[in-house]
Amino acid sequence: MNRPFEIYIANQLRKTIWAKGIRVREQGPQKYLIRREADDTQLFMMKQDMAILDDRRVVALADAKWKLLNESAGKMGLSQADLD
């Protein structure tokens, strides 16, 4: 269910921001979070669900989560791992 949900969220974002010249790109671009200057090593590749682009510049990254909530359970059936 994750991928269809990601597509749905991306399409909803497109409807909202396309007129402003901002684009949504799914599954990329993949970027590294850290670059060590001393030896130009790149660390921690980010594999986000969506990137929000203004022209060709990434201005935001988004990750969509799908989870059925259980209102009768403590914390609605969510755990910290669901948000990582």
N, C-alpha and C positions, 0 to 999 in steps of 0.2 A: 504494500500500500504506500510505501514511502515515495517511490518515483511518481506515481500518479498525483499524489498530494503536492510534491515539489512542482510539477508541471502546472497544476491548478493555481498555486500561489504565484508562480512566475507570470502566468497569463493575467491574473488579477492585477499584479503590479504593472504590467505593460499597459493595461487599459487606463490606469491611473496616471502614469508618468510619461507616456509616449509623446503626448502633445507638448510637453516641456522640453523635448529634445534629449531626454534621458532614456537610455536603453537598459534592458535586462538581458544578461547572458547567463544561460544555465550551464552548470558544471564547468565553470571556468571563468576567467583564465586561472590556471593554477599558479600560485605565487608562493615564495618562501617567506616565512614570517621574519626571519632574522638573517642578516648577512654579516659575517665576521670580517671586519676590514683587514685585519692582520694577514690573513691568508685567502681572503675572498671566498671563504666557505659559506655555503648557504644551508640553513637548518630549518627544520619543521615546515615541510611543504603543506600548504593549506589546500584542502579539497572541499571548498565551499559549494553549496547547492546553487547559489546565484551570486552574480556580481552586478552591481549597479554602475553603469558607465555614463559619464558626461563627456561627449565626444569620444575619445579613446582612453580616457583616464578613469581608472577605477576609483569611485568615490565612496562605495560601501560594499560590504560583503554580507550575505544572508545565508542562514541555514534553516531549512524548514523541518519541523518535527511533527510526526503524526502519532497521536496516542489517544486511545479511548479513555476517558476519565470515568472514575468510579466515585460518584458523589457520596456514597455511604462509607467509603474507606477513609482511613486517616490520610491526610494530605492528598485526597482524591485519587489515590493509587499511583501517585508520582514519586519518583526518587531522584536524588541528585544525579545518578547515572543517566537518567532520561534527559537531563539538560546539558550533559557534557558533550 
